[in-house]
Every structure is written in structure tokens, then in C-alpha cells.
Amino acid sequence: MKDRKRVLLAPIDPVHDIGLKMVGRSLSEAGHEIILLAPDLPLEEIVQTALDKHVDVVLLSRTVGYGVAELLSRFNDLADAAGLRDQVKIGIGGMAIRPELAQELGFDAGFGPGTTMEESLAFVEGRPYEKDVRLTQKQRPCVAQGHSYEYLNDRIRGLLEVIASRIAAWAEERTSPGVERARVRDELWDMDKWRSGEKMAEFEAAYAPLCEALVRSYYQKGVLHPKTRRFTAEEADSLNTFLTRTALFMNTPRIQHTLEKPIIFNQYGTGCPIMDITHIKVSEAWGADGVVHFDPSWGARTEGLFDGFITHSEDGTVITPDNLFHIHRSLEPSTLWQVRAHRGLNTPETVVLAGKIGAHMTKINFCYGSLGAGTDPERLTVDAYYAMKYAKKYDLPFDVVTNEELCGVPAYKAFAGMLIVAQLARSLGCRPVLQPLFCYSPEVMISKQMEDNYIDFNAAKIIALRSIIDAPIWPGAPIAFLTQTEDRVQSSAATAFHASLSAMLGVDAISIASSDEAYSGGPITVSSKVDTLRAVAEGFRFHGRSKFMPSETATRWAEDIVRGIESVLASVAEKGNFVSALYEGILGSREDGAYPGRAGAHTVSKRST
Amino acid sequence: MSQIWQHVMDALDVETFLACESEEEGKNLALTMMKELGFSDIDVVFCQFQGPGARVRVRAYLYRAGDSYPWLDLEKSTEAKKA
């Protein structure tokens, strides 16, 4: 080897520093000669050995913090006095070392915690250190990729095809104010004109009459929703300053260890788009691959969308073109951005707006939205059908969430609904992603499937879905729902365990909460987001590529779930009218805890031909 | 010292996220914050800087090993305080 270096490694601690040994191995593998001294030798002996052995580089390590500056300072004096400083490069490293300390004491380099082997190697070889691009650059992933959407269960496929085709035929003949607003937004709202501040009179004239009075008065009189306020120009300028400064220090590290998946999503929705942006930047900087826009519940029950860069002090951030635009432009290029559209009166329009502004994904499920989120089943079935068509047009894959489980609906019923939505989506050319919950649901609390562990029933859900269809799976939302407490250590650990289980089951993505998930006294903090991201990264590091072996119980429960799904689908098919099946509780009854929503009731009408 | 601190068994940790431009700045800000809160025996336990700022855990020791511990007999400590 041309530039083979002789390197003296000296731990100036009572015990060997494992880091120094790892550096030694890495240098050896790179072809350098290593002399590793025993720990805790007198400093004079280290200096003398360096001279006697004619080394090129000395690397000292120190783990213990007490007296580190004095000790290293004395080593420097001895090295100076012996003439060693002029002949060799001397670097110091270890848990007690910081680069600033090395610089202050006059060493050639200092390697603190987190130093990579490549960094040490570059120092020894006298070349500049180039960061591993894997740590600083990542590509935007795709959740809905690598699956055929082929059915593996013919009976279920047959039932789903019948049910979905009936829904399509029924919805195709109907419309609603939400569908009409979506059409107006799609046809008359121009992103370029909006950005340049050009008035879109034709859009406003067609749009405002389709909105309820509160929203209409915004377009006609400029009056905002009473709970909101508009940001000042100074606040908007300050946001730009913050983003410019943050960009100087921004990295997007990978949170996964050796596996590519699961993709990690983090939900935001503090109520304030500026605070959301800070949460997003922190999530990105700590490894989140995607972020999910969460809107307020009143927004979902209001006919029409406002505009303006506006904020409020409630859970969920108001969907307006301005708010979404500011959030979108703050994202790193590698970040997946999902704008949810699954539960309210603005479902199809939200998909259109998300698509025009640049979202990468959305969320649609009329079963959950109407059984667990307050929207009338008839209205949401029509709206979601057209929302899917727009999702196809704007190339937005979407997940089909099953949060009705949190109301008490058993998993098999929620899954039957999810599969109906997914089949309808497939028939329209969309790319649906199945979203089972990894949660401690009322069903399992009562039936005690999780009395011993949280693994078997969650695993059973994945096994069941995989036996039915080859589709992407994204447990959520978030994983570990109802297992977390207000304690941040418990909450982070619960999240990490569920994330590890997800990875070992080979799912495509997961949504994780912050360690404030169970706290209801106020908005979550940015620190709590870091907590769970760090915990999940540690979980991935812990299990690596190791696999999870499902137990017999998990397999048995998976079979039960599949049988349950079949039975529900058969009942829906027999009923004929899908919306009636929703009202009558076949996909989740009042006894289960699911109540058909009322928002938007009696607003569906026949389309004029 | 305020009586409330007699109940703290050893130390007070403050964890937060500080908007700053480097790990060093984050540490300095954290220590300054603790000094401004009136603590003197302070240290940064953990600091990680990424993008918008630093996640920090900064500590003020109220009682170190070998100190006198007022919480051993809170009644006596309170009486002594009153006297």
C-alpha cells in the first residue's frame, strides 16, 4: 500500500475504550499498521513508545470526563518537550472529548461521541472527510409500490367486486355540495393566478354559493371564521427568516437501520401552521420520512374551505390554500406529504386542493368517516367516490384508515369496510394503502386478546390481510394507540416496541405519535416528537433484519378475522344497497360503538344528465 | 432557599428544545437559562443539534452525594426554616 501509516492507539483510561478498538480495526482493514497500547499507561511511556516506534499518527482516547483537560494538557507538554509534536499528528477521541476541547488544547483533531470510522480514517490518511450521503440525503419514498393488488382469497374477491361495482353505479348518479365544490375548485381555481394574487372572480362566483353562510361571508365580505386569526406580514417574514436559517443546518437522516422500510410518518396539527412547520422541520431532522396534515374537527363539519394564512388555538390546522402552500414550501425534497381527506364535508375538494398544491398522498375512507367521524353515510359515500376519482387524476395514493376500531368496532368489521373502499379504489385505477390499527382497542380490552401481549393480535391483523390481498400495508394511526400514557419514557418505549413489531412484520409504512400522545391538556411539544423518533430509531437498531415468528395464537386469530370479514361482506352483498348496510350497522353497529354521522345528511341529490 | 427545593431528592432536570444554530450554542443557552433561573451547580446532560435547533436536557444539582438532605426529615427542616 502506497500511504501505509503506522498508528499508535493509546487509551488513557483505566480500561480500554471500545471506540478506540473499533477505530483500530477500521484502520487495519484499510491497510494501516496499528499499535494498540494497554490502558492507563503513564503518559511518559506513551510519548516514548511513539518516538521508539516511529509512528505517523497518535490517537488517544479518554472516556472518563474527570480531569480530562488537565491530563491531555500534560500529554501535550510532554509531547512538545520530547519533540513528538513536530513529527506526528495527534488526535484525541472518546466520550469525554469534544472537537472544541481538542482545538483549545492544540491537538490536530478531536473526535467526540458520534464520530464515524470514516472520519478517523480520513484524519489518519490526511484527506478531507466527506460525510456519508446516506446520512444527509435521502430520496422521497413511495408507500404504494411493489405490490400487485392481486387477491389471494377468491371468495372475498368475488364479494368485493360485487359490492364495489354497485357502489360505483349508485354514486355515479349522485352529487352533493362537496362534489360540486370540488368540481369548481378543479376547473376554475388556478394555482398560478392564486400565487400572483390575481382575483379569480369566476371561481368565487361559482364557489361561494356552494358554501355554508360562514364560509360564504369570507368570500363575499372577507370575514374569517370567528375562531381564527390571520398572520401579520411581519410574522410571515419571520417565518421566511426561520426557514432560511434552518436550511443552513438541515440534514435528513435515515431513521431505519438496515431495512428500507417501514417508511415513518409523523402527524402534525398544532392548530398553527407556523408551529406545524417547526414540528415538521424537527421531524425531518430527526428522521421522519413523511408528515400528515391533520385538520380541525369543525373544518370537517363546515361546507366549504376558507383561504388565507390563518391560525387558531385548537387541535388541527385549518385547511386553506395559503396554509397548505406555506407548509408545502417548507418541506425537504425527500419528505412525503399527506393531506387527509377522509372524514368530512370537504373530502373531494381537499383532494383537489392537495393535488394542486403538491401533496404526495391523501387519506380516504367513507366507512370510518361515516361510522366514527360524524359524517352522514350517504353523503360521504358519494363524496369519497368522487374524491377517489380526483386522487387518481392528481396521482395521489391514499391510505384507507380503520379508526372505527377505536369506537369499538371489531377489527374484522372495520377490515371489511376498508377492503370495500380499497376495491372501489382499485376499480377506479387508484393506489389504496391498507391501514389496520396497531392499537389497544375496545374490542381487545373486552375480549382480552391483548391480556398477555400486544404482539399476537396486531400480527394476526397483518397475517389476515396478507392472506386476502397483496397490497401495501401501513399500520397506524398512530401505532400503539391507547397503549401510551402521559409518561414520556413509557410512551416512547410503547411506540418503539410497536414500530419494531411493524418492521419485523415487513409492513410498508407506519404512523408514529409523539410522547405527548396521551396528554390532553394542551398542544404537543416539539421535544415530544424527538422522543419517539429517537426511540423508534433505537428500536430499529435493536432488531436490525431479525424476523418475527407469529405464534399459533396469532395464526388462529388471523383465520378468525378472515372468516369474520367474509361473513360481513356476504351480509353487505346480500343487503344490496351499500349505504343502507352502513346505516343498519353491518359494518359497525351502535352496539359496537359506531353511530352513523349526521353532518351533511339529506344533501345528496341526483345528478342532472 | 425556597422550601419547595427541600423536597427535591437530588436534582432538577429541564428538558426542552432550543432554537439555535449549533450544538455549542444550544448548550450555552441551556446553561444560561439555568443560571437565570437561579441555579449554580449545573450541567448539560444531553444535547443533540439538528436543523432547527437543539434537544437539550440540562440539570441543576440541589444535593450531591455527601450533602445534608433536608428531605430526610422535612418537618425538622420546615421548623428550622421558620425559626
Chai-1 contact restraints between the chains, C-beta under 6 A:
chainA,res_idxA,chainB,res_idxB,connection_type,confidence,min_distance_angstrom,max_distance_angstrom,comment,restraint_id
A,T246,B,G51,contact,1.0,0.0,6.0,A-B,restraint_1
A,T246,B,P52,contact,1.0,0.0,6.0,A-B,restraint_2
A,F249,B,G51,contact,1.0,0.0,6.0,A-B,restraint_3
A,M250,B,G51,contact,1.0,0.0,6.0,A-B,restraint_4
A,K281,B,G51,contact,1.0,0.0,6.0,A-B,restraint_5
A,K281,B,P52,contact,1.0,0.0,6.0,A-B,restraint_6
A,V282,B,P52,contact,1.0,0.0,6.0,A-B,restraint_7
A,A285,B,Q50,contact,1.0,0.0,6.0,A-B,restraint_8
A,A285,B,G51,contact,1.0,0.0,6.0,A-B,restraint_9
A,V526,B,F17,contact,1.0,0.0,6.0,A-B,restraint_10
A,S527,B,T16,contact,1.0,0.0,6.0,A-B,restraint_11
A,S527,B,F17,contact,1.0,0.0,6.0,A-B,restraint_12
A,V530,B,R55,contact,1.0,0.0,6.0,A-B,restraint_13
